[in-house]
Amino acid sequence: MKTEIRSGGDWHEAAKRYIEEGEVVAFHTETVYGLGANAFDDGAVLKIFSLKGRPADNPLIVHVHKSYDISRLIDGEPSYAAALRKAYLPGPLTMVYPSIGKVSKYVSCGLNTLAIRVPSSPCAQEFLREVNLPIAAPSANLSKHVSPVTAQHVYDDFAGKIPLIIDGGACQGGIESTVLDCTGDVPKILREGLVTREMIAKVAGSCELYRAKAGEKPKSPGMAYQHYSPRCRTAYFSSPEKARECYFEEQKQGGSPYLLCENALLPAFSGLKVYDLGKTGEEMARNLYALLRRAEREATLLVAVEPKEHGGVMAGVLNRLHRAFGVIV
C-alpha cells in the first residue's frame, strides 16, 4: 500500500472515500496525530488495533466535529459535564459518558461507557465535518512508541500500512487530551493532560483524580501500559548530579548520551549534549514527544531529569515522562 501525506485542501475527497471503505486515516489534532476509522464499522475499528499492535482491552476515543449531536451516542450527561463542554470544547478534553451502544462494541472494549472528544484543530474539524461520522482514533503511533506530533512521525511508524496522512503541521499541544470520567456525581480524571484538574474544578465545583485498582480493566487510554517510549535506552533521575554521572559513564563506554531537562537546569550541564524541554508546563508538553523522537536518531542513551514543578499542566507532562522512562532513581 502506498501511503500519501496530503496537506491544504488536497485530501477531502480521498479521506471521505477511505473512511467509507473501512480504511484507517491519520489526521492532525491540537494534541497529537490520530489514527482514525469509522466508529460504527467493526472491521475498521479492529484494523486500528491490528495496525498499532494495541492491547484488546485498551479502549479508544471517538472524535466528532463541534456540531455533532452527541446525544445520538450517549445516555445522558450530568449538568457539570454540559458546563465543561461549554467551557473547554472544542479542545484537548475527552469526556467519558454512559454509552447507548451505537458505535462498534470494539471501541470501548466491553465497557458500557464511551469516550468522546471534540478536537479544536481546524484540520481535525475539517476532516470530521467531511466524513460526518464519529471517528474512533487513538494516537497514530505503534503501541508503546512515542506519540506523533508531526505527519513525518506518523509516516515513520505506518508507511505502507495506511493510505493517507492528513498533514496539519506540528501539533501545538504536544501531549494527549485529558480524559475525564463524567459518569458519576463528581468528575474524575482518568488521564491528565492540558485541561488541568484546577480548570475542571473551577467549572464543575470539584474534581477528583482516579486511582486504578490492581487488576482493574483500563477505563481510558494511557492508564495501564507503558507508553511513549523512545527506541533508545533511557534513564530517569531526580537530581542533576546523578544524571551527570550516568551521562559520563555512557560516554566512557563509547556511547552517545544526551540529557533531557527543563530550561532552568541547562547551566548545570554546560558543554554537554542537552535537549531543552522548555520553561513552562505548556512548553514542556509541546516539546516532549518531538525531543523523544529526535533522541531515537541521535542518542544511544537518553538521560532525563525530572522537572521541579508538579502542578497544573505539569501533572500531564510528568505522567508521560514516568511512562516513557519508568522508575526514577
Buried (B, 14 or more C-beta within 10 A) or exposed (E): EEBBBBBEEEBBEBBBBBBEEBBBBBBBBBBBBBBBBBBBBBEBBBBBBEBBEBEEEBBBBBBBBEEBEBEEBBBEBBEBBEEBBEBBBBBBBBBBBBBBEEBBEBBBBEBEBBBBBBBBBEBBBBBBBBBEBBBBBBBBBBBBBBBBBBBBBBBBBBBEBBBBBBBBEBBBBBBBBBBBBBBEEBBBBBBBBBBBBEBBBEBBEEBBEBEEEEEEBBBBBBBBBEBBBBEBBBBBBEEBEBBBEBBEBBBEEEBEBBBBBBBEBBEBBEEBBBBBBBEBBBBBBBBBBBBBBBBBEEBBBBBBBBBEBEEBBBBBBBBBBBBBBEEBE
